[in-house]
Amino acid sequence: MRILLLFSFFILASNGFSQTGKLTVSVSNSNYYVSSEEDTTYFTLYISNQTTSIRKTILVEWENGEITIDSLVPNEYLLRINNTEPDSMQVYQCRFSILPLMETTLNIVLGSNEYHYDIEEETQETIVRERVESQFELGYFNNKWTETNPDLTSSLAINSSFSYWSSFSKHFGVLFGGGIGIGHSSFSKDTVYFNAPQFDKRYEYFNYVYLNPEIKLRFTLKNQQHNDFMQKGLIIDIGARYNLPIVFKHIGRFAGNTKIVESSLHQFTDCRAFVSVGRAPVMVFAEYRLSDFILGNYPELPKFNTGIRFLLHYVQ
């Protein structure tokens, strides 16, 4: 009986080991002729997944090197290659699979112009630290909400912009960018800023086109370095923008199809602070104008603006 048990144990052990696979990594250093002053170069290989972590050193003589690792359990793995300089900088990474009773061969060419995404070892997901974000915005304000500016009844703004996003951690990032916007602010009916008492006013308003460089800080509850645009969790943007007017028109429409137009840029002091809250791709925002660019005999623009912002897409 004991002999039968021992025989069964050896059979099972033999079958267990026979189900493993083999990995061969072949490395070619294409930078050898332009950067190497020695005949040999050392690189450090890291092979890992949720249950395995292996570290090996590979010797590249002249410009080629190879290493073989036996008895790897069939699974998905992450391979990272770092140089052995003091900075131990990562120069390559990829995912690969080990299959039972088979050899997996990776032929890797290291080049100075290659770019590789970092991969988080725990989740095996790509870490994204920078990208370009596109945004479209609709804003509206009605003076009845605050009654601080009786001459202007309402204000409407449409804006489109691009921002460069860079993240320092999973929950914190900074964005720099700008775009172009169009604003429309209407006057109350009993106010006339044109010297035309002979006409009966029907409608009076400001139209202006502006450029708006901005900076904002982004805070997220979830990981904002995730590769997927449809990020889960709350997003909070806090920032400031500077609306630089490039076209400004004061327009009055009167009875009898009479129209009066004045054009002026006034002073460039329209600086605003804002906060946006939401989940991609939709956020709501509130904005406060810190100073004016419409001065003189004209009324101020509404100090507040609120609306909705759409994060249209990310360009990586």
Disulfide bonds with the S-S distance in Angstrom:
none
